[in-house]
Amino acid sequence: MNQTLDRTDSKEGGTSGLTLSLLVPERVPLDEVLVAVATLTNSSDRSVVTSARLNLLEGDLDVLVTGPGGSRTNAGWPWPADSGARQVSLGPGQSLMGGVLLLSAAGVAPLFPTAGHYDLVAEFRPSRGELLRSETVPIERMEPADEADRKRRRALDNVEVAQSLASSSCLGVAGELLSDLERHGSPATRLLAALAVGDTAGIGKLAAEVSGQAGPVAAAAAVSAILPGGLASGDERLETIASVLAAFDDDGRATAMLRAEPWLLSQN
């Protein structure tokens, strides 16, 4: 099953006029990596300066997860990036978008340990003293259909695999499992696995495949979740994928996401 990002909820926070939304598919099996899209929109009639660190790596964004039975955890990140403040000015109606890798709780335990219904809420700090929260977004995580899919689900639960996908590098003895995910996983999972194993020759082809099946925004979300543009500027892998996605990007959203730049809805 391919992920199609087709659900979103938002809620205005503070007095800045900014709104935060989280976009996720309705249903995703547990053998697929879940990548959401966080969107920060200026709903006011004036420009607003905000943190541009709309990603899990740098600590301004988090996702709260409530699972079956009421269990609660945070997405977090295995190794928060020690980066300086980075800001962007959003004009009226402009949005900033970032991919969100929802795989493990701070990189040490599965974020979705069992099949069932989960509720997600994004939180973001656009400036000191202000906290935005999205509306609650539901998602159903399903047990894989066959043994091959269940094997990939177990691979994604492996700590070294999860941390490899998050860091776009191969850690420990995760190489064989990552190679299998690159060959047989869902398109977005294959793209993330290729980045982790260092398959620079294959990432462009896989980015095009994700775009063809789920759209360029889904591909940009997967990449920006681990290589956010404002933090990974100049990364050769990011540039390769950006050049490929440009051919699919009719409205400019994917390019803006990869570059961590503002995007205006009315431009499409």
TAQUIGI-V670484 format. One record per pair of residues at least 12 apart in sequence whose ideal C-beta (glycine too) atoms are under 8 Angstrom apart, sorted by sequence separation. I is the first residue (numbers start at 1). GAP is how many residues later the second one is. If there is no record, write none. Layout:
# TAQUIGI-V670484
i->I gap->GAP
i->I gap->GAP
This chain:
# TAQUIGI-V670484
i->9 gap->12
i->24 gap->12
i->62 gap->12
i->63 gap->12
i->121 gap->12
i->122 gap->12
i->160 gap->12
i->181 gap->12
i->182 gap->12
i->191 gap->12
i->194 gap->12
i->207 gap->12
i->210 gap->12
i->8 gap->13
i->9 gap->13
i->23 gap->13
i->24 gap->13
i->62 gap->13
i->121 gap->13
i->160 gap->13
i->161 gap->13
i->165 gap->13
i->242 gap->13
i->245 gap->13
i->8 gap->14
i->22 gap->14
i->23 gap->14
i->40 gap->14
i->62 gap->14
i->121 gap->14
i->160 gap->14
i->164 gap->14
i->179 gap->14
i->8 gap->15
i->22 gap->15
i->23 gap->15
i->121 gap->15
i->178 gap->15
i->182 gap->15
i->191 gap->15
i->223 gap->15
i->252 gap->15
i->253 gap->15
i->7 gap->16
i->22 gap->16
i->23 gap->16
i->38 gap->16
i->120 gap->16
i->121 gap->16
i->158 gap->16
i->161 gap->16
i->190 gap->16
i->191 gap->16
i->207 gap->16
i->242 gap->16
i->251 gap->16
i->252 gap->16
i->6 gap->17
i->7 gap->17
i->21 gap->17
i->22 gap->17
i->119 gap->17
i->120 gap->17
i->161 gap->17
i->182 gap->17
i->241 gap->17
i->242 gap->17
i->251 gap->17
i->5 gap->18
i->7 gap->18
i->20 gap->18
i->21 gap->18
i->59 gap->18
i->102 gap->18
i->119 gap->18
i->120 gap->18
i->178 gap->18
i->179 gap->18
i->191 gap->18
i->223 gap->18
i->250 gap->18
i->5 gap->19
i->6 gap->19
i->7 gap->19
i->20 gap->19
i->56 gap->19
i->119 gap->19
i->120 gap->19
i->158 gap->19
i->178 gap->19
i->187 gap->19
i->190 gap->19
i->191 gap->19
i->5 gap->20
i->6 gap->20
i->20 gap->20
i->21 gap->20
i->56 gap->20
i->57 gap->20
i->118 gap->20
i->119 gap->20
i->161 gap->20
i->182 gap->20
i->238 gap->20
i->4 gap->21
i->19 gap->21
i->20 gap->21
i->56 gap->21
i->59 gap->21
i->117 gap->21
i->118 gap->21
i->220 gap->21
i->3 gap->22
i->18 gap->22
i->19 gap->22
i->58 gap->22
i->59 gap->22
i->100 gap->22
i->117 gap->22
i->118 gap->22
i->155 gap->22
i->174 gap->22
i->175 gap->22
i->187 gap->22
i->188 gap->22
i->219 gap->22
i->18 gap->23
i->38 gap->23
i->57 gap->23
i->58 gap->23
i->117 gap->23
i->118 gap->23
i->187 gap->23
i->18 gap->24
i->19 gap->24
i->57 gap->24
i->116 gap->24
i->168 gap->24
i->182 gap->24
i->3 gap->25
i->17 gap->25
i->18 gap->25
i->58 gap->25
i->75 gap->25
i->116 gap->25
i->155 gap->25
i->156 gap->25
i->220 gap->25
i->1 gap->26
i->17 gap->26
i->18 gap->26
i->57 gap->26
i->75 gap->26
i->78 gap->26
i->115 gap->26
i->155 gap->26
i->170 gap->26
i->187 gap->26
i->188 gap->26
i->219 gap->26
i->1 gap->27
i->17 gap->27
i->36 gap->27
i->75 gap->27
i->114 gap->27
i->115 gap->27
i->165 gap->27
i->168 gap->27
i->169 gap->27
i->170 gap->27
i->187 gap->27
i->1 gap->28
i->16 gap->28
i->17 gap->28
i->58 gap->28
i->78 gap->28
i->79 gap->28
i->115 gap->28
i->152 gap->28
i->165 gap->28
i->168 gap->28
i->170 gap->28
i->191 gap->28
i->195 gap->28
i->229 gap->28
i->3 gap->29
i->10 gap->29
i->17 gap->29
i->75 gap->29
i->76 gap->29
i->77 gap->29
i->78 gap->29
i->112 gap->29
i->151 gap->29
i->152 gap->29
i->167 gap->29
i->169 gap->29
i->216 gap->29
i->219 gap->29
i->229 gap->29
i->231 gap->29
i->18 gap->30
i->53 gap->30
i->75 gap->30
i->76 gap->30
i->77 gap->30
i->78 gap->30
i->188 gap->30
i->192 gap->30
i->229 gap->30
i->230 gap->30
i->1 gap->31
i->3 gap->31
i->5 gap->31
i->8 gap->31
i->10 gap->31
i->12 gap->31
i->17 gap->31
i->74 gap->31
i->75 gap->31
i->76 gap->31
i->165 gap->31
i->187 gap->31
i->188 gap->31
i->191 gap->31
i->195 gap->31
i->229 gap->31
i->3 gap->32
i->5 gap->32
i->16 gap->32
i->18 gap->32
i->53 gap->32
i->73 gap->32
i->74 gap->32
i->152 gap->32
i->164 gap->32
i->191 gap->32
i->195 gap->32
i->216 gap->32
i->228 gap->32
i->229 gap->32
i->53 gap->33
i->152 gap->33
i->156 gap->33
i->188 gap->33
i->207 gap->33
i->211 gap->33
i->215 gap->33
i->216 gap->33
i->220 gap->33
i->224 gap->33
i->16 gap->34
i->51 gap->34
i->52 gap->34
i->188 gap->34
i->192 gap->34
i->203 gap->34
i->207 gap->34
i->211 gap->34
i->220 gap->34
i->224 gap->34
i->51 gap->35
i->52 gap->35
i->219 gap->35
i->220 gap->35
i->223 gap->35
i->51 gap->36
i->52 gap->36
i->73 gap->36
i->75 gap->36
i->148 gap->36
i->200 gap->36
i->204 gap->36
i->208 gap->36
i->212 gap->36
i->217 gap->36
i->221 gap->36
i->224 gap->36
i->50 gap->37
i->51 gap->37
i->61 gap->37
i->63 gap->37
i->65 gap->37
i->152 gap->37
i->200 gap->37
i->203 gap->37
i->204 gap->37
i->207 gap->37
i->208 gap->37
i->211 gap->37
i->216 gap->37
i->217 gap->37
i->220 gap->37
i->49 gap->38
i->50 gap->38
i->73 gap->38
i->203 gap->38
i->207 gap->38
i->216 gap->38
i->220 gap->38
i->49 gap->39
i->50 gap->39
i->61 gap->39
i->63 gap->39
i->204 gap->39
i->208 gap->39
i->49 gap->40
i->50 gap->40
i->65 gap->40
i->200 gap->40
i->204 gap->40
i->208 gap->40
i->217 gap->40
i->22 gap->41
i->48 gap->41
i->49 gap->41
i->47 gap->42
i->48 gap->42
i->54 gap->42
i->195 gap->42
i->47 gap->43
i->54 gap->43
i->55 gap->43
i->211 gap->43
i->47 gap->44
i->52 gap->44
i->54 gap->44
i->55 gap->44
i->56 gap->44
i->113 gap->44
i->47 gap->45
i->55 gap->45
i->56 gap->45
i->67 gap->45
i->46 gap->46
i->50 gap->46
i->65 gap->46
i->67 gap->46
i->68 gap->46
i->110 gap->46
i->45 gap->47
i->65 gap->47
i->67 gap->47
i->110 gap->47
i->42 gap->48
i->44 gap->48
i->68 gap->48
i->41 gap->49
i->42 gap->49
i->67 gap->49
i->68 gap->49
i->40 gap->50
i->42 gap->50
i->43 gap->50
i->68 gap->50
i->42 gap->51
i->67 gap->51
i->108 gap->51
i->41 gap->52
i->42 gap->52
i->66 gap->52
i->107 gap->52
i->110 gap->52
i->41 gap->53
i->42 gap->53
i->65 gap->53
i->66 gap->53
i->103 gap->53
i->41 gap->54
i->65 gap->54
i->66 gap->54
i->40 gap->55
i->65 gap->55
i->66 gap->55
i->104 gap->55
i->107 gap->55
i->39 gap->56
i->40 gap->56
i->64 gap->56
i->107 gap->56
i->39 gap->57
i->40 gap->57
i->63 gap->57
i->64 gap->57
i->39 gap->58
i->63 gap->58
i->64 gap->58
i->104 gap->58
i->168 gap->58
i->38 gap->59
i->63 gap->59
i->64 gap->59
i->103 gap->59
i->104 gap->59
i->107 gap->59
i->167 gap->59
i->168 gap->59
i->37 gap->60
i->38 gap->60
i->62 gap->60
i->63 gap->60
i->166 gap->60
i->37 gap->61
i->38 gap->61
i->61 gap->61
i->62 gap->61
i->165 gap->61
i->37 gap->62
i->38 gap->62
i->61 gap->62
i->62 gap->62
i->103 gap->62
i->104 gap->62
i->36 gap->63
i->37 gap->63
i->61 gap->63
i->103 gap->63
i->35 gap->64
i->36 gap->64
i->60 gap->64
i->101 gap->64
i->35 gap->65
i->60 gap->65
i->101 gap->65
i->35 gap->66
i->36 gap->66
i->60 gap->66
i->34 gap->67
i->35 gap->67
i->33 gap->68
i->34 gap->68
i->34 gap->69
i->168 gap->69
i->33 gap->70
i->54 gap->70
i->18 gap->72
i->51 gap->73
i->51 gap->74
i->51 gap->75
i->50 gap->76
i->51 gap->76
i->50 gap->77
i->22 gap->78
i->24 gap->78
i->34 gap->78
i->48 gap->78
i->49 gap->78
i->30 gap->82
i->36 gap->84
i->38 gap->84
i->40 gap->84
i->78 gap->84
i->30 gap->85
i->78 gap->85
i->36 gap->86
i->38 gap->86
i->40 gap->86
i->78 gap->88
i->79 gap->88
i->77 gap->89
i->78 gap->89
i->101 gap->91
i->40 gap->92
i->24 gap->96
i->38 gap->96
i->22 gap->98
i->22 gap->99
i->22 gap->100
i->21 gap->101
i->20 gap->102
i->20 gap->103
i->20 gap->104
i->34 gap->105
i->34 gap->107
i->18 gap->108
i->16 gap->110
i->16 gap->111
i->28 gap->111
i->30 gap->111
i->14 gap->112
i->20 gap->112
i->22 gap->112
i->26 gap->112
i->27 gap->112
i->28 gap->112
i->29 gap->112
i->30 gap->112
i->19 gap->113
i->20 gap->113
i->21 gap->113
i->22 gap->113
i->24 gap->113
i->26 gap->113
i->27 gap->113
i->28 gap->113
i->29 gap->113
i->30 gap->113
i->31 gap->113
i->16 gap->114
i->18 gap->114
i->20 gap->114
i->21 gap->114
i->23 gap->114
i->25 gap->114
i->26 gap->114
i->27 gap->114
i->28 gap->114
i->29 gap->114
i->30 gap->114
i->22 gap->115
i->24 gap->115
i->27 gap->115
i->29 gap->115
i->14 gap->116
i->29 gap->116
i->13 gap->117
i->14 gap->117
i->13 gap->118
i->14 gap->118
i->31 gap->118
i->13 gap->119
i->31 gap->119
i->12 gap->120
i->13 gap->120
i->29 gap->120
i->11 gap->121
i->31 gap->121
i->99 gap->121
i->100 gap->121
i->101 gap->121
i->11 gap->122
i->31 gap->122
i->99 gap->122
i->11 gap->123
i->30 gap->123
i->33 gap->123
i->98 gap->123
i->99 gap->123
i->10 gap->124
i->11 gap->124
i->29 gap->124
i->97 gap->124
i->99 gap->124
i->101 gap->124
i->9 gap->125
i->10 gap->125
i->31 gap->125
i->99 gap->125
i->100 gap->125
i->101 gap->125
i->9 gap->126
i->30 gap->126
i->98 gap->126
i->99 gap->126
i->9 gap->127
i->97 gap->127
i->98 gap->127
i->99 gap->127
i->9 gap->128
i->8 gap->129
i->99 gap->129
i->7 gap->130
i->98 gap->130
i->7 gap->132
i->33 gap->132
i->86 gap->144
i->86 gap->145
i->83 gap->148
i->81 gap->150
i->33 gap->152
i->32 gap->153
i->33 gap->153
i->35 gap->153
i->31 gap->154
i->32 gap->154
i->31 gap->155
i->33 gap->155
i->32 gap->156
i->33 gap->156
i->97 gap->156
i->32 gap->157
i->31 gap->158
i->99 gap->158
i->33 gap->159
i->97 gap->159
i->98 gap->159
i->97 gap->160
i->98 gap->162
i->96 gap->164
i->96 gap->165
i->96 gap->166
i->97 gap->166
i->95 gap->167
i->96 gap->167
i->94 gap->168
i->95 gap->168
i->55 gap->169
i->56 gap->169
i->57 gap->169
i->94 gap->169
i->95 gap->169
i->55 gap->170
i->58 gap->170
i->94 gap->170
i->95 gap->170
i->57 gap->171
i->91 gap->171
i->93 gap->171
i->88 gap->172
i->90 gap->172
i->93 gap->172
i->55 gap->173
i->58 gap->173
i->88 gap->173
i->89 gap->173
i->91 gap->173
i->93 gap->173
i->54 gap->174
i->57 gap->174
i->88 gap->174
i->53 gap->175
i->55 gap->176
i->53 gap->177
i->52 gap->178
i->53 gap->178
i->37 gap->180
i->3 gap->183
i->35 gap->183
i->2 gap->184
i->37 gap->184
i->1 gap->185
i->2 gap->185
i->3 gap->185
i->36 gap->185
i->2 gap->186
i->35 gap->186
i->35 gap->187
i->33 gap->189
i->35 gap->190
i->54 gap->206
i->52 gap->208
i->5 gap->209
i->4 gap->210
i->5 gap->210
i->2 gap->211
i->3 gap->211
i->4 gap->211
i->2 gap->212
i->5 gap->212
i->5 gap->213
i->4 gap->214
i->3 gap->215
i->5 gap->216
i->37 gap->220
